[in-house]
Amino acid sequence: MARSTGSSSERPGNPGAVGPTRAYLDYASFAPVDPRVLAVMRPFLEGGAGNPSATHSLGLEARASLDGARAKIARLLGGTPGGVIFTASATEANNLAVKGFAARASGRHIVTSAAEHVSVLNPCRDLEKRGWRVTYVGVDAEGLVDPDAVGRALTADTALVSVHAANLEIGTIQPILEIGRALRQRHVAFHVDGVGAIGRLPLTVDECGIDLLSLSSNDLYGPPGAGALWVRPETKLAPLILGGGQESGFRAGTENLPAVVGMGVAAELARVERGAEVARLAALRDRLFEGLLTGVPEALVTGARGARRLPHHTSVAIPGVKAEAILMELDLRGIAASSGSACSALTGEPSHVLRAIGCDTMAAEGSLCFTAGRWTTAAEVDAVVDVLPAVVTRLRRLASG
């Protein structure tokens, strides 16, 4: 079958690829960088670029490139370019949003969900140690946050609400529009972790009433090691990193100009190509779901289905077998996938997201996540459908014997 790239670019080598037949379905943890992004980054890596803070001509050219990337990202988000603060990752952006906002807030109460990424939950827990009160709103069996529950959690002391646009472990898209409009009426600041959703959903900061929005370069097929936080102009924020006053004083340190420029190009490509790419990925997602649920007995969908799920995201729980064993078997057969959040996997702790949706321990131990991307093909999806049932059958037999 001919490869469908979804773009005019050649397919880049997959991370850790061994041979041309390897199927890479772990885009949520790391996406290959688009060759068109690399082409624009290359001159900035090879020399001839100055420090954006310098006043000579090379510095002024670097500043123009930095501001150009800022404008591209702002167009993707539907916000003002001046609100874009470049960081080293979405994790840093989330920390800056939560702790930086808390440092300037008059209230001492935060509302978030029990299924947020750890880069939101851990800053909230840190603030609790410093006297803040945090309400962790529960989610339903599909991982959905109820806007009414968020509203009921608000108090006169609530300074910030932080809810992710979509859950990268189970794929559920959150009702950000409804939450944002309600918070705007209550004059409560709204932070959204947009990783996974930005570039895939028609989400804009003004329409959704968002005051702070975090995003990651690599999630957009840009280089790793770059992220951004968009901040509404009237929103007060304290920096976490102090130094020379770069990024309007909100994030000190010489900007990673090659990565930032690459992130800008990636954001522009995502904005222009979103419609066609989303339709293609959703078809692959549904094809994979159908194959897995038909071929693997007792497989359970984790998260929402259809339009309420990220278009590139497929996740299932398989009772009676360990995810680690399945992933090892798949890897030996040239298929790369994951068991959920790569960040959570590093801690070795059970998934807080699966606990939040009420997934029982046996099923949670067999949780698998397949995330497609710009270069995923139907042949790669079919490879998973062909291989996984036999792998599960063998592992279940070994576990029972």
C-alpha positions as YAML, in Angstrom:
chain: A
units: angstrom
residues:
- id: 1
  name: MET
  ca: [0.00, 0.00, 0.00]
- id: 2
  name: ALA
  ca: [1.35, 3.46, -0.89]
- id: 3
  name: ARG
  ca: [2.18, 5.63, 2.06]
- id: 4
  name: SER
  ca: [-0.13, 8.60, 2.64]
- id: 5
  name: THR
  ca: [1.93, 11.35, 4.28]
- id: 6
  name: GLY
  ca: [-0.77, 13.97, 4.62]
- id: 7
  name: SER
  ca: [1.76, 16.48, 3.26]
- id: 8
  name: SER
  ca: [4.24, 17.01, 0.48]
- id: 9
  name: SER
  ca: [7.15, 16.24, 2.79]
- id: 10
  name: GLU
  ca: [9.02, 12.96, 2.87]
- id: 11
  name: ARG
  ca: [8.47, 10.78, 5.88]
- id: 12
  name: PRO
  ca: [11.16, 11.38, 8.53]
- id: 13
  name: GLY
  ca: [12.82, 8.47, 10.29]
- id: 14
  name: ASN
  ca: [10.86, 7.31, 13.31]
- id: 15
  name: PRO
  ca: [12.56, 7.57, 16.71]
- id: 16
  name: GLY
  ca: [14.31, 4.29, 17.42]
- id: 17
  name: ALA
  ca: [13.23, 2.84, 14.09]
- id: 18
  name: VAL
  ca: [14.74, -0.48, 13.02]
- id: 19
  name: GLY
  ca: [14.12, -1.09, 9.34]
- id: 20
  name: PRO
  ca: [11.45, 0.38, 7.05]
- id: 21
  name: THR
  ca: [8.54, -1.75, 8.30]
- id: 22
  name: ARG
  ca: [8.46, -0.49, 11.90]
- id: 23
  name: ALA
  ca: [5.06, 0.89, 12.96]
- id: 24
  name: TYR
  ca: [5.34, 3.92, 15.23]
- id: 25
  name: LEU
  ca: [2.13, 4.59, 17.19]
- id: 26
  name: ASP
  ca: [3.43, 6.64, 20.11]
- id: 27
  name: TYR
  ca: [3.11, 10.17, 18.76]
- id: 28
  name: ALA
  ca: [1.70, 11.48, 22.05]
- id: 29
  name: SER
  ca: [5.02, 10.85, 23.79]
- id: 30
  name: PHE
  ca: [7.28, 11.93, 20.91]
- id: 31
  name: ALA
  ca: [6.47, 13.06, 17.39]
- id: 32
  name: PRO
  ca: [9.04, 13.01, 14.58]
- id: 33
  name: VAL
  ca: [9.99, 16.54, 13.54]
- id: 34
  name: ASP
  ca: [8.49, 17.57, 10.20]
- id: 35
  name: PRO
  ca: [11.25, 17.91, 7.53]
- id: 36
  name: ARG
  ca: [9.80, 21.29, 6.54]
- id: 37
  name: VAL
  ca: [10.41, 22.47, 10.11]
- id: 38
  name: LEU
  ca: [13.98, 21.17, 10.06]
- id: 39
  name: ALA
  ca: [14.65, 22.98, 6.79]
- id: 40
  name: VAL
  ca: [13.77, 26.34, 8.34]
- id: 41
  name: MET
  ca: [15.70, 25.58, 11.55]
- id: 42
  name: ARG
  ca: [18.90, 24.53, 9.82]
- id: 43
  name: PRO
  ca: [20.36, 28.03, 9.09]
- id: 44
  name: PHE
  ca: [19.85, 28.97, 12.75]
- id: 45
  name: LEU
  ca: [21.79, 25.89, 13.83]
- id: 46
  name: GLU
  ca: [24.61, 26.28, 11.33]
- id: 47
  name: GLY
  ca: [25.55, 29.83, 12.29]
- id: 48
  name: GLY
  ca: [24.82, 33.37, 11.26]
- id: 49
  name: ALA
  ca: [22.17, 33.98, 13.92]
- id: 50
  name: GLY
  ca: [22.62, 36.40, 16.79]
- id: 51
  name: ASN
  ca: [21.24, 36.75, 20.31]
- id: 52
  name: PRO
  ca: [17.71, 38.20, 20.20]
- id: 53
  name: SER
  ca: [18.65, 40.56, 23.06]
- id: 54
  name: ALA
  ca: [21.67, 42.01, 21.21]
- id: 55
  name: THR
  ca: [21.41, 45.43, 19.56]
- id: 56
  name: HIS
  ca: [23.62, 44.75, 16.52]
- id: 57
  name: SER
  ca: [22.17, 43.77, 13.15]
- id: 58
  name: LEU
  ca: [22.42, 40.02, 13.74]
- id: 59
  name: GLY
  ca: [20.65, 40.45, 17.07]
- id: 60
  name: LEU
  ca: [17.89, 42.50, 15.46]
- id: 61
  name: GLU
  ca: [17.44, 39.81, 12.79]
- id: 62
  name: ALA
  ca: [17.23, 37.19, 15.53]
- id: 63
  name: ARG
  ca: [14.64, 39.31, 17.36]
- id: 64
  name: ALA
  ca: [12.58, 39.54, 14.18]
- id: 65
  name: SER
  ca: [12.72, 35.75, 13.78]
- id: 66
  name: LEU
  ca: [11.68, 35.30, 17.41]
- id: 67
  name: ASP
  ca: [8.75, 37.67, 17.01]
- id: 68
  name: GLY
  ca: [7.78, 35.98, 13.75]
- id: 69
  name: ALA
  ca: [7.50, 32.64, 15.57]
- id: 70
  name: ARG
  ca: [5.48, 34.36, 18.28]
- id: 71
  name: ALA
  ca: [3.03, 35.65, 15.68]
- id: 72
  name: LYS
  ca: [2.63, 32.21, 14.06]
- id: 73
  name: ILE
  ca: [1.81, 30.58, 17.40]
- id: 74
  name: ALA
  ca: [-0.61, 33.37, 18.26]
- id: 75
  name: ARG
  ca: [-2.45, 32.81, 14.95]
- id: 76
  name: LEU
  ca: [-2.87, 29.14, 15.80]
- id: 77
  name: LEU
  ca: [-4.33, 30.04, 19.21]
- id: 78
  name: GLY
  ca: [-6.37, 33.04, 18.04]
- id: 79
  name: GLY
  ca: [-4.64, 35.31, 20.56]
- id: 80
  name: THR
  ca: [-2.34, 38.31, 20.67]
- id: 81
  name: PRO
  ca: [1.34, 37.69, 19.77]
- id: 82
  name: GLY
  ca: [2.50, 39.61, 22.83]
- id: 83
  name: GLY
  ca: [0.89, 37.01, 25.05]
- id: 84
  name: VAL
  ca: [3.22, 34.20, 23.92]
- id: 85
  name: ILE
  ca: [5.95, 33.35, 26.43]
- id: 86
  name: PHE
  ca: [8.48, 30.79, 25.20]
- id: 87
  name: THR
  ca: [9.53, 28.04, 27.62]
- id: 88
  name: ALA
  ca: [11.56, 24.83, 27.42]
- id: 89
  name: SER
  ca: [8.49, 22.55, 27.54]
- id: 90
  name: ALA
  ca: [4.77, 22.35, 28.19]
- id: 91
  name: THR
  ca: [5.64, 21.10, 31.68]
- id: 92
  name: GLU
  ca: [7.43, 24.37, 32.39]
- id: 93
  name: ALA
  ca: [4.54, 26.29, 30.85]
- id: 94
  name: ASN
  ca: [2.07, 24.51, 33.16]
- id: 95
  name: ASN
  ca: [4.22, 25.26, 36.20]
- id: 96
  name: LEU
  ca: [4.50, 28.91, 35.17]
- id: 97
  name: ALA
  ca: [0.74, 29.12, 34.65]
- id: 98
  name: VAL
  ca: [-0.21, 27.58, 38.01]
- id: 99
  name: LYS
  ca: [2.54, 28.79, 40.34]
- id: 100
  name: GLY
  ca: [3.29, 32.02, 38.49]
- id: 101
  name: PHE
  ca: [-0.38, 33.00, 38.59]
- id: 102
  name: ALA
  ca: [-0.73, 31.96, 42.24]
- id: 103
  name: ALA
  ca: [2.17, 34.22, 43.23]
- id: 104
  name: ARG
  ca: [0.22, 37.31, 42.11]
- id: 105
  name: ALA
  ca: [-3.33, 36.20, 42.91]
- id: 106
  name: SER
  ca: [-5.45, 37.66, 45.68]
- id: 107
  name: GLY
  ca: [-7.42, 34.44, 46.25]
- id: 108
  name: ARG
  ca: [-5.97, 31.26, 47.74]
- id: 109
  name: HIS
  ca: [-8.12, 28.57, 46.10]
- id: 110
  name: ILE
  ca: [-7.58, 26.59, 42.89]
- id: 111
  name: VAL
  ca: [-9.98, 24.24, 41.12]
- id: 112
  name: THR
  ca: [-8.63, 21.52, 38.84]
- id: 113
  name: SER
  ca: [-9.63, 18.01, 37.81]
- id: 114
  name: ALA
  ca: [-8.49, 14.68, 39.24]
- id: 115
  name: ALA
  ca: [-7.33, 13.56, 35.78]
- id: 116
  name: GLU
  ca: [-4.96, 16.42, 34.90]
- id: 117
  name: HIS
  ca: [-1.39, 15.90, 33.75]
- id: 118
  name: VAL
  ca: [1.11, 15.60, 36.59]
- id: 119
  name: SER
  ca: [2.72, 18.90, 35.54]
- id: 120
  name: VAL
  ca: [-0.50, 20.57, 36.74]
- id: 121
  name: LEU
  ca: [-1.31, 18.30, 39.66]
- id: 122
  name: ASN
  ca: [2.15, 18.46, 41.25]
- id: 123
  name: PRO
  ca: [2.35, 22.28, 41.25]
- id: 124
  name: CYS
  ca: [-1.10, 22.31, 42.83]
- id: 125
  name: ARG
  ca: [0.06, 19.88, 45.51]
- id: 126
  name: ASP
  ca: [3.10, 22.05, 46.12]
- id: 127
  name: LEU
  ca: [0.84, 25.07, 46.61]
- id: 128
  name: GLU
  ca: [-1.22, 23.09, 49.12]
- id: 129
  name: LYS
  ca: [1.92, 22.72, 51.22]
- id: 130
  name: ARG
  ca: [2.18, 26.52, 51.16]
- id: 131
  name: GLY
  ca: [-1.32, 27.09, 52.50]
- id: 132
  name: TRP
  ca: [-3.39, 27.06, 49.32]
- id: 133
  name: ARG
  ca: [-6.62, 25.10, 49.09]
- id: 134
  name: VAL
  ca: [-7.12, 22.97, 45.97]
- id: 135
  name: THR
  ca: [-10.35, 21.28, 44.90]
- id: 136
  name: TYR
  ca: [-9.85, 18.25, 42.63]
- id: 137
  name: VAL
  ca: [-13.09, 17.82, 40.68]
- id: 138
  name: GLY
  ca: [-13.85, 14.22, 39.72]
- id: 139
  name: VAL
  ca: [-14.52, 12.95, 36.20]
- id: 140
  name: ASP
  ca: [-17.08, 10.48, 34.86]
- id: 141
  name: ALA
  ca: [-16.37, 7.00, 33.48]
- id: 142
  name: GLU
  ca: [-15.21, 8.51, 30.17]
- id: 143
  name: GLY
  ca: [-12.90, 11.00, 31.90]
- id: 144
  name: LEU
  ca: [-15.19, 13.97, 31.24]
- id: 145
  name: VAL
  ca: [-15.18, 16.97, 33.54]
- id: 146
  name: ASP
  ca: [-18.67, 18.27, 34.35]
- id: 147
  name: PRO
  ca: [-18.83, 22.08, 33.89]
- id: 148
  name: ASP
  ca: [-21.52, 22.25, 36.59]
- id: 149
  name: ALA
  ca: [-19.21, 20.47, 39.03]
- id: 150
  name: VAL
  ca: [-16.53, 23.04, 38.29]
- id: 151
  name: GLY
  ca: [-19.06, 25.80, 38.95]
- id: 152
  name: ARG
  ca: [-20.12, 24.25, 42.26]
- id: 153
  name: ALA
  ca: [-16.49, 24.06, 43.38]
- id: 154
  name: LEU
  ca: [-15.97, 27.82, 42.99]
- id: 155
  name: THR
  ca: [-15.84, 30.03, 46.07]
- id: 156
  name: ALA
  ca: [-15.30, 33.71, 46.69]
- id: 157
  name: ASP
  ca: [-11.61, 32.84, 47.22]
- id: 158
  name: THR
  ca: [-11.12, 30.94, 43.92]
- id: 159
  name: ALA
  ca: [-8.29, 32.48, 41.91]
- id: 160
  name: LEU
  ca: [-7.75, 29.95, 39.13]
- id: 161
  name: VAL
  ca: [-9.36, 26.99, 37.39]
- id: 162
  name: SER
  ca: [-7.05, 24.64, 35.45]
- id: 163
  name: VAL
  ca: [-8.60, 22.00, 33.15]
- id: 164
  name: HIS
  ca: [-6.82, 20.28, 30.24]
- id: 165
  name: ALA
  ca: [-8.34, 20.55, 26.77]
- id: 166
  name: ALA
  ca: [-8.02, 16.79, 26.28]
- id: 167
  name: ASN
  ca: [-6.62, 13.87, 28.19]
- id: 168
  name: LEU
  ca: [-3.59, 12.33, 26.50]
- id: 169
  name: GLU
  ca: [-3.93, 9.01, 28.33]
- id: 170
  name: ILE
  ca: [-7.55, 8.23, 27.40]
- id: 171
  name: GLY
  ca: [-8.22, 10.72, 24.60]
- id: 172
  name: THR
  ca: [-11.29, 12.45, 26.06]
- id: 173
  name: ILE
  ca: [-11.94, 16.02, 24.89]
- id: 174
  name: GLN
  ca: [-13.14, 18.33, 27.66]
- id: 175
  name: PRO
  ca: [-15.99, 20.90, 27.45]
- id: 176
  name: ILE
  ca: [-13.58, 23.82, 27.52]
- id: 177
  name: LEU
  ca: [-15.99, 26.21, 25.79]
- id: 178
  name: GLU
  ca: [-18.70, 25.69, 28.44]
- id: 179
  name: ILE
  ca: [-16.26, 25.92, 31.35]
- id: 180
  name: GLY
  ca: [-14.59, 29.04, 29.97]
- id: 181
  name: ARG
  ca: [-17.84, 30.92, 29.41]
- id: 182
  name: ALA
  ca: [-19.02, 30.15, 32.95]
- id: 183
  name: LEU
  ca: [-15.72, 31.30, 34.46]
- id: 184
  name: ARG
  ca: [-15.78, 34.52, 32.45]
- id: 185
  name: GLN
  ca: [-19.12, 35.37, 34.08]
- id: 186
  name: ARG
  ca: [-17.63, 34.68, 37.52]
- id: 187
  name: HIS
  ca: [-14.40, 36.63, 36.76]
- id: 188
  name: VAL
  ca: [-12.22, 33.60, 37.59]
- id: 189
  name: ALA
  ca: [-9.01, 33.03, 35.60]
- id: 190
  name: PHE
  ca: [-8.92, 29.95, 33.36]
- id: 191
  name: HIS
  ca: [-5.80, 27.91, 32.52]
- id: 192
  name: VAL
  ca: [-5.90, 25.19, 29.87]
- id: 193
  name: ASP
  ca: [-3.21, 22.62, 29.16]
- id: 194
  name: GLY
  ca: [-3.62, 22.42, 25.39]
- id: 195
  name: VAL
  ca: [-1.15, 19.62, 24.62]
- id: 196
  name: GLY
  ca: [-2.73, 17.06, 22.32]
- id: 197
  name: ALA
  ca: [-5.60, 19.36, 21.40]
- id: 198
  name: ILE
  ca: [-3.91, 22.41, 19.87]
- id: 199
  name: GLY
  ca: [-3.57, 21.87, 16.13]
- id: 200
  name: ARG
  ca: [-6.19, 19.11, 16.20]
- id: 201
  name: LEU
  ca: [-9.25, 20.89, 17.59]
- id: 202
  name: PRO
  ca: [-10.75, 24.26, 16.56]
- id: 203
  name: LEU
  ca: [-9.83, 25.81, 19.91]
- id: 204
  name: THR
  ca: [-9.19, 29.56, 20.25]
- id: 205
  name: VAL
  ca: [-8.47, 31.49, 23.43]
- id: 206
  name: ASP
  ca: [-11.06, 34.24, 23.01]
- id: 207
  name: GLU
  ca: [-13.96, 31.99, 22.04]
- id: 208
  name: CYS
  ca: [-13.24, 29.65, 24.98]
- id: 209
  name: GLY
  ca: [-12.53, 32.39, 27.53]
- id: 210
  name: ILE
  ca: [-9.00, 31.12, 28.19]
- id: 211
  name: ASP
  ca: [-6.57, 33.32, 30.14]
- id: 212
  name: LEU
  ca: [-3.54, 31.02, 30.12]
- id: 213
  name: LEU
  ca: [-2.84, 28.23, 27.61]
- id: 214
  name: SER
  ca: [0.13, 25.81, 27.56]
- id: 215
  name: LEU
  ca: [1.44, 24.04, 24.48]
- id: 216
  name: SER
  ca: [4.38, 21.91, 23.36]
- id: 217
  name: SER
  ca: [6.48, 22.24, 20.22]
- id: 218
  name: ASN
  ca: [7.01, 18.51, 19.70]
- id: 219
  name: ASP
  ca: [3.28, 17.83, 19.93]
- id: 220
  name: LEU
  ca: [2.99, 19.93, 16.75]
- id: 221
  name: TYR
  ca: [5.80, 18.03, 14.93]
- id: 222
  name: GLY
  ca: [8.27, 20.71, 15.99]
- id: 223
  name: PRO
  ca: [11.56, 20.18, 17.84]
- id: 224
  name: PRO
  ca: [11.56, 18.89, 21.42]
- id: 225
  name: GLY
  ca: [12.84, 21.17, 24.17]
- id: 226
  name: ALA
  ca: [10.49, 24.05, 23.35]
- id: 227
  name: GLY
  ca: [7.06, 25.05, 24.61]
- id: 228
  name: ALA
  ca: [5.01, 28.15, 25.22]
- id: 229
  name: LEU
  ca: [2.49, 29.70, 27.56]
- id: 230
  name: TRP
  ca: [0.00, 32.14, 26.11]
- id: 231
  name: VAL
  ca: [-1.12, 34.74, 28.68]
- id: 232
  name: ARG
  ca: [-4.00, 37.18, 28.29]
- id: 233
  name: PRO
  ca: [-2.60, 40.73, 28.49]
- id: 234
  name: GLU
  ca: [-4.47, 41.71, 31.68]
- id: 235
  name: THR
  ca: [-3.52, 38.49, 33.50]
- id: 236
  name: LYS
  ca: [-0.94, 39.00, 36.25]
- id: 237
  name: LEU
  ca: [1.91, 36.49, 36.42]
- id: 238
  name: ALA
  ca: [5.15, 36.15, 38.38]
- id: 239
  name: PRO
  ca: [8.24, 34.59, 36.74]
- id: 240
  name: LEU
  ca: [9.64, 31.30, 38.03]
- id: 241
  name: ILE
  ca: [13.08, 31.76, 36.42]
- id: 242
  name: LEU
  ca: [14.88, 35.02, 37.17]
- id: 243
  name: GLY
  ca: [17.78, 36.50, 35.26]
- id: 244
  name: GLY
  ca: [18.15, 38.88, 32.35]
- id: 245
  name: GLY
  ca: [14.48, 39.64, 31.83]
- id: 246
  name: GLN
  ca: [13.91, 37.85, 28.54]
- id: 247
  name: GLU
  ca: [10.36, 37.07, 27.37]
- id: 248
  name: SER
  ca: [9.08, 40.38, 28.77]
- id: 249
  name: GLY
  ca: [10.48, 39.44, 32.17]
- id: 250
  name: PHE
  ca: [8.38, 36.27, 32.50]
- id: 251
  name: ARG
  ca: [11.07, 33.71, 31.59]
- id: 252
  name: ALA
  ca: [14.74, 34.64, 31.89]
- id: 253
  name: GLY
  ca: [17.45, 32.99, 29.80]
- id: 254
  name: THR
  ca: [18.58, 33.37, 26.20]
- id: 255
  name: GLU
  ca: [15.83, 32.01, 24.00]
- id: 256
  name: ASN
  ca: [16.46, 28.74, 22.14]
- id: 257
  name: LEU
  ca: [16.09, 30.50, 18.80]
- id: 258
  name: PRO
  ca: [16.39, 27.47, 16.46]
- id: 259
  name: ALA
  ca: [13.77, 25.53, 18.44]
- id: 260
  name: VAL
  ca: [11.47, 28.53, 18.78]
- id: 261
  name: VAL
  ca: [11.64, 29.24, 15.05]
- id: 262
  name: GLY
  ca: [10.90, 25.57, 14.39]
- id: 263
  name: MET
  ca: [7.96, 25.69, 16.77]
- id: 264
  name: GLY
  ca: [6.58, 28.68, 14.88]
- id: 265
  name: VAL
  ca: [6.78, 26.87, 11.54]
- id: 266
  name: ALA
  ca: [5.17, 23.77, 13.10]
- id: 267
  name: ALA
  ca: [2.33, 25.90, 14.46]
- id: 268
  name: GLU
  ca: [1.70, 27.47, 11.06]
- id: 269
  name: LEU
  ca: [1.63, 24.07, 9.36]
- id: 270
  name: ALA
  ca: [-0.77, 22.76, 11.99]
- id: 271
  name: ARG
  ca: [-3.09, 25.72, 11.47]
- id: 272
  name: VAL
  ca: [-3.13, 25.37, 7.68]
- id: 273
  name: GLU
  ca: [-3.32, 21.59, 7.44]
- id: 274
  name: ARG
  ca: [-5.50, 20.77, 10.45]
- id: 275
  name: GLY
  ca: [-8.71, 19.96, 8.59]
- id: 276
  name: ALA
  ca: [-7.33, 17.35, 6.22]
- id: 277
  name: GLU
  ca: [-5.04, 15.79, 8.79]
- id: 278
  name: VAL
  ca: [-7.74, 15.48, 11.44]
- id: 279
  name: ALA
  ca: [-10.11, 13.70, 9.05]
- id: 280
  name: ARG
  ca: [-7.41, 11.23, 8.01]
- id: 281
  name: LEU
  ca: [-6.34, 10.51, 11.60]
- id: 282
  name: ALA
  ca: [-9.91, 10.04, 12.82]
- id: 283
  name: ALA
  ca: [-10.46, 7.42, 10.12]
- id: 284
  name: LEU
  ca: [-7.32, 5.56, 11.23]
- id: 285
  name: ARG
  ca: [-8.41, 5.80, 14.86]
- id: 286
  name: ASP
  ca: [-11.81, 4.29, 14.11]
- id: 287
  name: ARG
  ca: [-10.21, 1.57, 11.98]
- id: 288
  name: LEU
  ca: [-7.93, 0.62, 14.88]
- id: 289
  name: PHE
  ca: [-10.75, 0.64, 17.42]
- id: 290
  name: GLU
  ca: [-12.88, -1.62, 15.25]
- id: 291
  name: GLY
  ca: [-10.05, -4.07, 14.75]
- id: 292
  name: LEU
  ca: [-9.04, -4.22, 18.42]
- id: 293
  name: LEU
  ca: [-12.54, -4.56, 19.83]
- id: 294
  name: THR
  ca: [-13.36, -7.26, 17.30]
- id: 295
  name: GLY
  ca: [-10.11, -9.18, 17.60]
- id: 296
  name: VAL
  ca: [-9.27, -8.98, 21.32]
- id: 297
  name: PRO
  ca: [-11.84, -10.59, 23.66]
- id: 298
  name: GLU
  ca: [-12.90, -8.44, 26.63]
- id: 299
  name: ALA
  ca: [-11.00, -5.37, 25.39]
- id: 300
  name: LEU
  ca: [-12.53, -2.21, 26.87]
- id: 301
  name: VAL
  ca: [-12.43, 1.32, 25.50]
- id: 302
  name: THR
  ca: [-10.96, 3.82, 27.95]
- id: 303
  name: GLY
  ca: [-12.16, 7.38, 27.45]
- id: 304
  name: ALA
  ca: [-14.82, 8.79, 25.17]
- id: 305
  name: ARG
  ca: [-15.78, 7.71, 21.66]
- id: 306
  name: GLY
  ca: [-16.33, 9.53, 18.37]
- id: 307
  name: ALA
  ca: [-16.34, 13.31, 18.29]
- id: 308
  name: ARG
  ca: [-15.55, 13.56, 22.01]
- id: 309
  name: ARG
  ca: [-12.19, 11.79, 21.50]
- id: 310
  name: LEU
  ca: [-8.95, 13.17, 20.07]
- id: 311
  name: PRO
  ca: [-8.78, 12.22, 16.39]
- id: 312
  name: HIS
  ca: [-5.38, 10.52, 16.63]
- id: 313
  name: HIS
  ca: [-5.95, 8.64, 19.90]
- id: 314
  name: THR
  ca: [-6.92, 5.00, 20.54]
- id: 315
  name: SER
  ca: [-6.82, 3.52, 24.06]
- id: 316
  name: VAL
  ca: [-8.06, 0.23, 25.46]
- id: 317
  name: ALA
  ca: [-7.77, -1.79, 28.64]
- id: 318
  name: ILE
  ca: [-7.22, -5.53, 28.32]
- id: 319
  name: PRO
  ca: [-7.97, -7.50, 31.51]
- id: 320
  name: GLY
  ca: [-5.87, -10.51, 32.44]
- id: 321
  name: VAL
  ca: [-2.56, -9.36, 31.01]
- id: 322
  name: LYS
  ca: [0.10, -6.78, 31.89]
- id: 323
  name: ALA
  ca: [0.59, -3.83, 29.55]
- id: 324
  name: GLU
  ca: [4.37, -4.01, 29.93]
- id: 325
  name: ALA
  ca: [4.41, -7.56, 28.58]
- id: 326
  name: ILE
  ca: [2.18, -6.62, 25.64]
- id: 327
  name: LEU
  ca: [4.33, -3.63, 24.76]
- id: 328
  name: MET
  ca: [7.49, -5.73, 24.86]
- id: 329
  name: GLU
  ca: [5.93, -8.29, 22.53]
- id: 330
  name: LEU
  ca: [4.72, -5.57, 20.17]
- id: 331
  name: ASP
  ca: [8.15, -3.96, 20.16]
- id: 332
  name: LEU
  ca: [9.76, -7.25, 19.19]
- id: 333
  name: ARG
  ca: [7.36, -7.31, 16.24]
- id: 334
  name: GLY
  ca: [8.24, -3.77, 15.16]
- id: 335
  name: ILE
  ca: [5.32, -1.89, 16.75]
- id: 336
  name: ALA
  ca: [5.88, 0.99, 19.17]
- id: 337
  name: ALA
  ca: [3.03, 2.01, 21.50]
- id: 338
  name: SER
  ca: [2.60, 2.98, 25.16]
- id: 339
  name: SER
  ca: [0.57, 2.24, 28.26]
- id: 340
  name: GLY
  ca: [-0.46, 5.87, 28.86]
- id: 341
  name: SER
  ca: [1.39, 9.03, 29.80]
- id: 342
  name: ALA
  ca: [5.14, 8.79, 29.21]
- id: 343
  name: CYS
  ca: [5.69, 11.22, 32.10]
- id: 344
  name: SER
  ca: [3.71, 9.03, 34.52]
- id: 345
  name: ALA
  ca: [5.46, 5.89, 33.27]
- id: 346
  name: LEU
  ca: [8.77, 7.22, 34.59]
- id: 347
  name: THR
  ca: [7.47, 7.15, 38.17]
- id: 348
  name: GLY
  ca: [6.23, 3.55, 38.02]
- id: 349
  name: GLU
  ca: [3.04, 4.61, 39.81]
- id: 350
  name: PRO
  ca: [-0.43, 3.32, 38.85]
- id: 351
  name: SER
  ca: [-2.29, 5.62, 36.49]
- id: 352
  name: HIS
  ca: [-4.18, 8.32, 38.39]
- id: 353
  name: VAL
  ca: [-6.28, 8.89, 35.25]
- id: 354
  name: LEU
  ca: [-7.52, 5.30, 35.13]
- id: 355
  name: ARG
  ca: [-8.25, 5.43, 38.86]
- id: 356
  name: ALA
  ca: [-10.21, 8.63, 38.33]
- id: 357
  name: ILE
  ca: [-12.48, 7.02, 35.72]
- id: 358
  name: GLY
  ca: [-13.10, 4.01, 37.95]
- id: 359
  name: CYS
  ca: [-11.12, 1.48, 35.93]
- id: 360
  name: ASP
  ca: [-10.56, -1.64, 38.05]
- id: 361
  name: THR
  ca: [-7.01, -2.74, 38.83]
- id: 362
  name: MET
  ca: [-6.98, -5.80, 36.58]
- id: 363
  name: ALA
  ca: [-8.13, -3.83, 33.54]
- id: 364
  name: ALA
  ca: [-5.85, -0.88, 34.35]
- id: 365
  name: GLU
  ca: [-2.81, -3.17, 34.38]
- id: 366
  name: GLY
  ca: [-3.55, -3.96, 30.72]
- id: 367
  name: SER
  ca: [-4.01, -0.36, 29.58]
- id: 368
  name: LEU
  ca: [-2.68, 0.40, 26.09]
- id: 369
  name: CYS
  ca: [-2.48, 3.66, 24.17]
- id: 370
  name: PHE
  ca: [-1.92, 3.99, 20.42]
- id: 371
  name: THR
  ca: [-1.45, 7.52, 19.05]
- id: 372
  name: ALA
  ca: [-1.15, 8.13, 15.32]
- id: 373
  name: GLY
  ca: [0.40, 11.07, 13.53]
- id: 374
  name: ARG
  ca: [1.21, 12.81, 10.31]
- id: 375
  name: TRP
  ca: [3.04, 9.81, 8.81]
- id: 376
  name: THR
  ca: [0.92, 6.96, 10.18]
- id: 377
  name: THR
  ca: [-0.51, 4.67, 7.50]
- id: 378
  name: ALA
  ca: [-3.42, 2.26, 7.32]
- id: 379
  name: ALA
  ca: [-0.87, -0.54, 6.88]
- id: 380
  name: GLU
  ca: [0.65, 0.29, 10.28]
- id: 381
  name: VAL
  ca: [-2.77, 0.27, 11.93]
- id: 382
  name: ASP
  ca: [-3.54, -3.07, 10.30]
- id: 383
  name: ALA
  ca: [-0.24, -4.45, 11.61]
- id: 384
  name: VAL
  ca: [-1.44, -3.81, 15.18]
- id: 385
  name: VAL
  ca: [-4.80, -5.44, 14.47]
- id: 386
  name: ASP
  ca: [-3.06, -8.47, 12.95]
- id: 387
  name: VAL
  ca: [-0.52, -8.94, 15.75]
- id: 388
  name: LEU
  ca: [-2.20, -7.94, 19.03]
- id: 389
  name: PRO
  ca: [-4.90, -10.66, 19.36]
- id: 390
  name: ALA
  ca: [-2.34, -13.47, 19.19]
- id: 391
  name: VAL
  ca: [-0.04, -11.68, 21.63]
- id: 392
  name: VAL
  ca: [-2.85, -11.25, 24.15]
- id: 393
  name: THR
  ca: [-3.97, -14.87, 23.79]
- id: 394
  name: ARG
  ca: [-0.45, -16.15, 24.43]
- id: 395
  name: LEU
  ca: [0.16, -13.90, 27.43]
- id: 396
  name: ARG
  ca: [-3.19, -14.79, 28.98]
- id: 397
  name: ARG
  ca: [-2.40, -18.47, 28.58]
- id: 398
  name: LEU
  ca: [0.96, -17.99, 30.29]
- id: 399
  name: ALA
  ca: [-0.65, -15.98, 33.11]
- id: 400
  name: SER
  ca: [-3.28, -18.63, 33.78]
- id: 401
  name: GLY
  ca: [-0.92, -21.60, 33.52]
...
